Structure formats: C-alpha cells, structure tokens
Amino acid sequence: MFFTQTNIDGGFGSTITPFGDVDGYTIDGNLGNVGITPEFTTSTEFGIDLTFLEERIGLDFVWYKSNSTDQIIKISIPTSSGYDSKTINIGEVQNDGVEFLFKAIVVKSQDFRWDVNFSYTKNNNEVISLAEGVDQVVIGGTTRMAVVAAVGHPYGTFFGQDLAKDPEGRVIVDSASGLPQVNTNAELFGSYLPDYQMSFGTRFSFKNWSLGMLFDSKQGGQFWSRTKDIMAFVGTSHETENRTEDQAFPNSVYLASDGAYKENSTPYSPYDYFTAVIPDGRHLVDASYVKFRELSLTYNFPENRLDRSIFGSLSLTFFANNLMIWTAEENEYTDPEMNSSGSSNTQGFDFTPTPSQRNYGFNLRETF
C-alpha cells in the first residue's frame, strides 16, 4: 500500500490516498514506487554590466524570473505503509527577484589603494500549484511545528498552533483562570526564507600589506527555536522575568455570556502559561542578522627578496571568521544560521545546536 499525507484541512489532519493512480502517477503496489521525472525550470533573465572611470566603478544588475515544475520533494507518509517517506514530483514553484553588485576603487595611488564592494539580493518565492485538490504538503519538521509547501505562500512556510485570537487580533483567555487559550486549528506563519540578503566588503592595501573586512546580512525570515522553548520552560529567558507575578495577559479578551468579546482584567499565572500552555507558534523567532564575517591581514613578500629562493611568490595571511553577530532584538537564543536539519529542505529549526564558532588562523601561500 502507498499513502500520501497532505495537510489540507487547516489543522494537523491528513488526507490518505490508497494504492492506485495518485496525482497522475502509477503506483507500484508492492514497493510503493512513483515514477520520478526530471524537474524542469523555465527562466527569463535580464542584466546589465557597467564600468566607469577606467573601471574604477562597476555596476552589475540582474532581474530574473523562473518557474520550476515537477518539483522533486520528499514527503512523510504513514509508517503503516512500510515506509516513512516518499519522493515524488509535485507542483510548480515560482521565483523572481533582483541581484545587484556595486564595486569601486575609492582611492588609488602608487602605494595605497582602497576598494569597496556591496551586494544586494532579493528573491520572491511562491508555490503556484501542487497536485490537484492539494493545498499544501508537509516538507518536514515535528508533530508540533512543520514547514510546508502551501499554494499562494513561500516555500518553507511554518505551520503550527498559536494562541486563539478574536477578529481584532486580541488574545482570547479563559474567563476564570485568565490563561490564554490555544487555537485548536494549526495555522500558517512566515517562511524560513529571508526577505533579502546583503554584503559589504572593503580592502585597504599599502605597499606589501593588505587589510580586508567582510560583513554580510540576512533580513527577514523566521526559525523555530527549541532553545527558546526550553528557556521559557525553566524561566531563564527575558520573556519570563515576571513569571512569578500574577497579572492580566497583555491585549487579551474573554468571551462573555452574551457572545461578545470583552476586555480582560483577570490575572493569569505566568508559571502555568510558560510550563503548560504556550504553543509552538510562540517559539518562532525573527531570523535577521548582521555578521562581521571575516577580517584578514596579508603580507606579500617583495619579489626582490625571493630572487634567490625557490618561490615565485610568497604571502602570509592571518584571518578571523565570525567575529561578531547582531541579531533581531527578540532573538537572544541562537545564531539564525545554525540549522539542526542539515542541508535538507527542512530548514529553520533550532534543536539546541552547539554555538557557532569564531575561527582564527593563518594561510601561507606560495608559487614556484
């Protein structure tokens, strides 16, 4: 038997499709194999490459749009089928965006040179279609928080439970305990894909010495943080600073007997909320960051000092990577680049990974 599991009912329910002809593919009833076809991409691209002032200033700009069909995706299936996942062709995904690069030689003299470069990339992603009658497919994640391909949303959108809210966006609480209520249906959140990426690099060269620096940034996107979950549970995160003080939940209402939502003033127990109520949708964190990615200092040995040596050229570089990181104010938990699911499509999950490392070292380069 072969089954496909797709979340199309707004919750964690499943639609189970038995052995037979599924989404236009013939299923092997013994092995559950689907005939996989190549993924096809149709793209349009427009770009310009300009240089000015004897190549002292350079500009590169690219606009692109691509549509990929027959996406090859691994989906989870019920283990009762004899398998835990299946790779299939499904749907169409569209990407469009821009790439921009600026580079310049700010100062150039006999002994001194100053170079700068700046890049900007913005990609808009949207799932255009999946299989007939299917609105979304689970890519991966956990039973409490998944990432999905959902029609009309970016690939890798988070899907899980959040607090229940009234039509005005206020949190609904229990009128007796004051504790927030959890929405019984799962909902779509943001994607793990960033809104845009940037980098800035500069290099100063004086005679045989060269000093280089590189900063890069991703802005937007989200990640689900198990670290945040644990810190909230044990009371070590900033959001739990007042967990021993009973107070009304901010911007909350309760459902009155007349069917209207009324402003809430009943205090709740922060301890009970953070240890037993808080849903996983509250553990999504802004993945924005800026990194001081690299600092390097290079010395190039003068050629006249190498005349009687075996070397054609010789240089020594001292470097340091990941020197500093600036994250979004709400992210006190981990480096957004730390992904616990490896290089798969299941990105944006922090399962308490080891911290990112700051590296120091040197390179000795020579030619003969």
C-alpha atoms as one frame of an Amber mdcrd trajectory, in Angstrom:
protein
   0.000   0.000   0.000   1.156   3.539  -0.755  -0.175   6.550   1.096   0.295
  10.271   0.701  -0.208  12.564   3.643  -1.212  16.137   2.931  -2.438  18.762
   5.353  -5.362  20.406   3.577  -7.902  20.815   6.341  -6.399  23.746   8.268
  -5.282  21.506  11.118  -2.996  18.547  11.563  -5.485  16.213   9.915  -4.480
  14.071   6.952  -5.908  13.015   3.665  -4.923   9.408   2.986  -4.837   8.261
  -0.612  -4.659   4.455  -1.020  -2.812   2.434  -3.647  -3.826   3.283  -7.162
  -3.350   6.151  -9.556  -2.202   9.141  -7.467  -1.887  12.615  -8.981  -1.261
  11.191 -12.427   1.448   8.744 -11.347   1.227   4.984 -11.454   1.986   3.449
  -8.078   3.739   0.122  -7.637   1.589  -1.721  -5.123   4.454  -3.818  -3.795
   7.215  -1.264  -3.396   5.179   1.921  -3.387   7.406   3.484  -6.034   6.401
   6.544  -8.005   7.910   7.185 -11.429  10.080  10.256 -10.829  10.583  12.589
 -13.790  13.188  15.356 -14.100  12.403  18.765 -12.681  12.019  21.441 -15.366
  12.746  25.144 -14.991  11.820  27.916 -17.426  13.566  31.188 -16.727  13.824
  34.723 -18.050  16.731  36.942 -17.126  17.784  40.492 -17.889  21.067  42.020
 -16.773  23.446  44.903 -17.261  27.166  45.179 -16.514  28.602  48.700 -16.476
  32.025  50.125 -15.681  33.078  53.762 -15.421  36.185  55.882 -14.948  38.646
  53.372 -16.367  36.998  50.553 -14.408  37.227  52.414 -11.105  33.449  51.914
 -10.647  31.464  48.828 -11.620  27.732  48.062 -11.518  26.080  44.699 -12.123
  22.301  44.317 -12.102  20.226  41.220 -12.856  16.457  40.709 -12.853  15.178
  37.169 -13.190  12.021  35.105 -13.117  11.861  31.318 -13.131   9.117  28.719
 -12.887  10.046  25.201 -11.817   7.627  22.355 -12.453   7.595  18.731 -11.337
   9.394  19.667  -8.130  11.142  16.664  -6.585  10.011  16.599  -2.959  10.354
  14.045  -0.182   7.127  13.820   1.822   6.298  11.988   5.035   3.883   9.046
   4.822   2.277   6.834   7.492   4.653   4.122   8.682   1.792   1.627   8.284
   2.654   1.691   4.581   6.018   0.106   5.351   7.880   3.361   4.627   8.337
   6.657   6.460   8.837   8.938   3.446   8.379   9.108  -0.275   9.997  11.142
  -3.066   7.558  12.421  -5.678   7.140  15.056  -8.401   4.621  17.687  -7.468
   3.569  21.215  -8.309   5.100  24.437  -9.572   7.238  26.982  -7.722   7.984
  30.497  -8.958  10.996  32.628  -8.089  11.578  36.197  -9.161  13.943  38.824
  -7.883  16.945  41.037  -8.370  20.680  40.839  -7.787  22.782  43.980  -7.519
  26.552  44.389  -7.168  28.473  47.638  -6.756  32.267  47.783  -6.623  34.617
  50.734  -6.620  38.229  51.707  -6.203  37.812  54.686  -3.896  41.492  55.640
  -3.713  44.339  54.503  -5.945  47.908  55.758  -5.705  51.371  54.306  -6.106
  51.490  52.828  -2.593  47.883  52.901  -1.378  44.592  51.503  -2.644  41.102
  51.338  -1.114  38.463  49.010  -2.609  34.823  48.606  -1.589  32.044  46.305
  -2.775  28.378  45.982  -1.922  25.848  43.342  -2.963  22.077  43.063  -2.559
  19.863  40.106  -3.410  16.103  39.858  -3.107  14.159  36.751  -4.101  10.372
  36.388  -4.054   9.221  32.781  -3.819   5.703  31.426  -4.224   4.220  27.963
  -4.528   1.939  28.283  -7.560   0.365  24.829  -7.503   0.685  21.334  -6.085
  -1.302  18.274  -7.071  -4.976  18.523  -7.981  -7.050  19.074  -4.857  -3.975
  19.536  -2.622  -3.344  22.909  -0.981  -0.222  22.097   0.975   2.345  19.367
   1.563   4.484  18.875   4.658   8.195  19.207   3.867   9.418  18.292   7.340
   9.569  19.379  10.945   7.981  17.952  14.076   4.499  16.884  15.130   4.102
  20.311  16.759   5.667  22.577  14.131   6.132  21.780  10.464   7.373  23.556
   7.353   5.143  23.167   4.324   4.784  23.964   0.663   1.444  25.787   0.608
  -0.210  27.208  -2.500  -0.009  31.009  -2.528   2.746  31.105   0.106   6.548
  30.926   0.025   8.168  27.505   0.078   9.148  26.559   3.623   6.264  28.291
   5.418   5.832  27.297   9.074   2.607  25.533  10.066   1.577  25.053  13.703
  -0.566  26.241  16.566  -0.730  29.729  18.071  -2.841  31.430  20.713  -6.542
  31.859  19.957  -7.450  35.406  18.902 -10.618  37.365  18.292 -11.366  39.094
  14.953  -9.440  42.171  16.162  -6.289  40.154  16.890  -6.597  40.187  20.687
  -5.692  37.046  22.639  -8.659  35.092  23.998  -8.265  33.937  27.609 -10.229
  31.697  29.950 -12.518  33.934  31.970 -11.887  32.003  35.195  -8.102  31.469
  35.137  -7.075  34.305  32.833  -4.837  31.876  30.949  -4.580  32.332  27.172
  -6.371  29.765  25.050  -4.630  27.825  22.291  -6.153  27.777  18.817  -7.273
  24.189  18.160  -6.515  24.554  14.439  -2.988  24.912  13.119  -2.223  27.974
  11.029   0.377  29.277   8.582   3.128  31.603   9.778   6.044  33.136   7.897
   8.685  31.297   5.888  12.268  30.473   6.730  13.297  32.286   3.537  14.816
  35.764   4.109  13.305  38.915   2.622  16.690  39.960   1.257  20.438  39.464
   1.678  23.281  41.999   1.671  27.040  42.072   1.987  29.651  44.798   2.332
  33.363  44.321   1.904  36.340  46.634   1.922  40.079  46.239   1.484  42.952
  48.616   2.225  46.283  47.954   0.559  49.510  49.768   1.474  52.686  48.671
  -0.235  53.001  44.953   0.637  50.286  44.954   3.309  46.566  44.353   2.796
  43.708  44.567   5.322  40.287  43.181   4.358  36.891  43.114   6.089  33.597
  41.499   5.132  30.129  41.988   6.627  27.031  40.119   5.476  23.393  40.116
   6.447  20.093  38.329   6.009  16.952  40.232   6.910  13.549  38.675   7.447
  12.556  35.058   7.649  11.922  33.029  10.794  13.225  29.994  12.617  11.658
  27.753  15.241  13.724  27.665  18.415  13.774  24.723  20.796  16.297  26.783
  22.783  13.615  29.436  23.326  11.143  26.717  24.288  13.458  25.305  26.966
  14.493  28.714  28.321  10.835  29.699  28.690  10.031  26.433  30.468  12.832
  26.790  33.020  12.376  30.555  33.380  15.747  31.840  32.108  14.606  33.926
  29.118  13.746  37.612  29.278  10.096  36.957  28.484   9.765  35.040  31.776
  11.240  37.743  34.013   7.871  38.399  35.691   6.628  34.817  35.728   6.043
  34.833  39.499   3.832  37.920  39.342   0.183  37.273  38.514  -1.100  39.822
  36.007  -3.601  40.107  33.183  -2.297  38.801  29.871  -1.476  41.792  27.597
  -4.050  42.748  24.953  -6.470  39.997  25.968 -10.223  39.471  25.975 -12.660
  36.831  27.160 -15.855  35.536  25.604 -18.769  36.809  27.685 -22.098  35.015
  28.147 -23.730  37.338  25.644 -21.307  36.127  22.927 -19.270  39.335  22.828
 -15.545  39.661  23.484 -14.808  41.919  26.441 -11.551  43.336  27.768  -9.905
  41.004  30.257  -8.636  42.018  33.696  -8.376  38.573  35.320  -4.754  37.823
  36.260  -3.150  34.665  34.915  -0.280  32.574  36.258   2.850  33.145  34.111
   4.289  29.958  35.622   1.369  27.895  34.335   1.480  29.630  30.957   5.183
  29.058  30.279   5.255  25.491  31.606   1.962  24.098  30.311   0.133  26.376
  27.848   2.449  28.277  25.476   2.046  26.875  21.929   4.888  26.288  19.480
   3.830  29.208  17.311   5.188  31.403  20.104   8.657  29.908  19.651   9.140
  31.309  16.138  11.897  33.912  16.141  12.999  36.604  13.689  15.988  35.167
  11.783  17.505  38.543  10.814  21.190  39.091  11.460  24.281  41.065  10.520
  27.664  39.343  10.816  31.223  40.567  10.903  32.115  37.613   8.728  35.813
  37.985   8.084  38.872  40.044   8.951  42.181  39.339   7.226  45.674  40.830
   7.224  48.046  39.810   4.423  51.720  40.448   3.828  53.092  39.830   0.336
  56.839  39.266   0.370  58.604  41.557  -2.133  59.725  39.850  -5.310  63.313
  41.100  -4.973  63.596  39.190  -1.699  62.583  35.973  -3.411  65.086  36.169
  -6.281  67.449  33.614  -4.750  64.684  31.412  -3.309  62.624  28.621  -4.838
  59.467  30.721  -4.624  57.894  32.704  -7.425  55.613  34.467  -4.912  55.014
  34.180  -1.180  52.297  35.644   1.050  51.224  35.185   4.664  47.638  35.875
   5.775  46.231  35.993   9.291  42.438  35.720   9.416  39.489  35.600  11.778
  35.948  34.460  10.890  32.583  35.089  12.585  33.947  37.834  14.816  30.603
  39.381  15.794  26.885  38.922  15.185  23.996  41.318  15.633  20.563  39.653
  15.727  16.981  40.873  15.948  16.046  42.227  19.381  13.760  39.261  20.089
  16.495  36.727  19.320  18.522  36.125  22.466  18.765  32.422  21.753  20.999
  31.289  18.914  22.721  32.097  15.653  19.973  32.029  12.958  22.393  30.267
  10.601  22.564  27.249  12.904  20.169  24.740  11.352  19.637  21.388  13.062
  18.253  19.623   9.973  21.400  19.745   7.860  21.273  20.602   4.163  17.775
  19.222   3.522  14.706  21.279   2.578  13.722  21.265   6.254  15.422  24.498
   7.211  14.779  26.912  10.063  14.833  24.566  13.071  16.968  25.124  16.162
  17.096  21.957  18.251  19.615  23.402  20.759  22.630  23.192  18.412  26.175
  23.881  19.526  27.030  27.584  19.229  28.615  28.858  16.045  32.376  29.194
  16.292  34.767  32.093  15.954  37.787  30.911  13.989  41.354  32.211  13.870
  44.161  31.005  11.645  46.759  31.785   9.018  47.468  30.840   5.410  50.859
  30.584   3.798  50.637  30.689   0.024  53.451  30.202  -2.390  54.124  29.585
  -6.059  57.232  28.040  -7.544
